[in-house]
Amino acid sequence: MNEPTRFVGLDDSKEFIQVAVADGDRNGEVRDFGVIPNTPGDLRKLVRRLGRVEELHFVYEAGPGGYGIYRELLALGTRCIVAAPTKTPRRAGDRIKNDRRDAANLARLHRAGELTPVWVPDEQTEAMRDLTRAREDCKYAQLKARQRLGAFLLRHGRRYSGKSHWTAAHHRWIIEQRFAHPAQQITLDEYYEAVEEASRRIARFETQIGTLLDEWSVAPTVKALMAHRGVSTITATTIVAELGDLTRFTRARDLMGFVGLVPSLCASGQKHRNGAITKTGNAHVRRVLTEAAWSYRHPARRSPHLRKRLAGQPEAVQQISWKGQVRLCGRFRRLRARGKQHNKALTAIARELVGFLWATAREVANS
């Protein structure tokens, strides 16, 4: 006799996991199964206690604990999903939250099919994701270090008269600054060294990303995405590391919505109003896409740098790249001519760029 299907909700924390089990019937019992330590050994014991692995469906919410539980459960032969916390249905009037209720709610919703799973990267992709996010953290540290240095100089009336900041000329100007009091001179030197150290760290991260890219299983897709204007090695690596296989989306529009670049909608009766972009999904990808969109402000052309990235790419990929560049550069000009605000026009370009990246990934997958 086959054992009944069981849906197991896990509410994990750093040290412990709260477990709840829901029977497979629609109105079956949902019961608390207690607390176990958050270790691989205790997970294996839990699976043995629950019965046949073929009938176990686990779920837990994505969080700071990563995907260790997911991979351990898959290795044991069970089924498991990692639910997106922002997509988990919650009662508006529910103001009581604890681990036991959360685990039971996950088990119940998983049984009803109401949970939205997140895409779980393989270990190699997760490693590249960690590297790109570490570089992004370093960029933020560089930004803050520059702001602190600029604020210090402004406080003492040192205003740079040049056209652009953080150029070679600006760096020379900073180095030439002198203060009468030794404490202020030390402060300037330390602030400037913080900026320089952040820049060196960014350079090291970018070197490692370029070095490790060739060892990555999806390197052909990354290099094909780089055929597009504005999509550098860092941008393409970030997109693939964060999103994985772009072809898992059946339509380009689905991918646009996934990264939060589509307008929000408020529709009631005969009234329909579009608002700002939803900003759901992956903020890292949304940021690099918006940065890439800046390059489409200028007329379409194949620069020497872009030609180097196009070299060796299939003819179909090169055609998609050129078609996208002609369309997006022209669309930016038309949007601006209609009086569209600059950042809104860039957001529209970033949204359409997603479609061309999706088409490129499909071309690579089918080749």
Secondary structure, DSSP 8 states (H G I E B T S, - for coil): -----EEEEEEE-SSEEEEEEEESSTT--EEEEEEEESSHHHHHHHHHHH--GGGEEEEEE-STTTTHHHHHHHHTT-EEEEE-GGGS---TT-----HHHHHHHHHHHHHHT---B-----HHHHHHHHHHHHHHHHHHHHHHHHHHHHHHHHHTT----SSSTTSHHHHHHHHH---SSHHHHHHHHHHHHHHHHHHHHHHHHHHHHHHHHTTSTTHHHHHHHTTSTT--HHHHHHHHHHH--GGGSSSHHHHHHHTT-SEEEEEETTEEEEEEE---S-HHHHHHHHHHHGGGGS-----HHHHHHHTT--HHHHHHHHHHHHHHHHHHHHHHHTT--HHHHHHHHHHHHHHHHHHHHHHHHH-
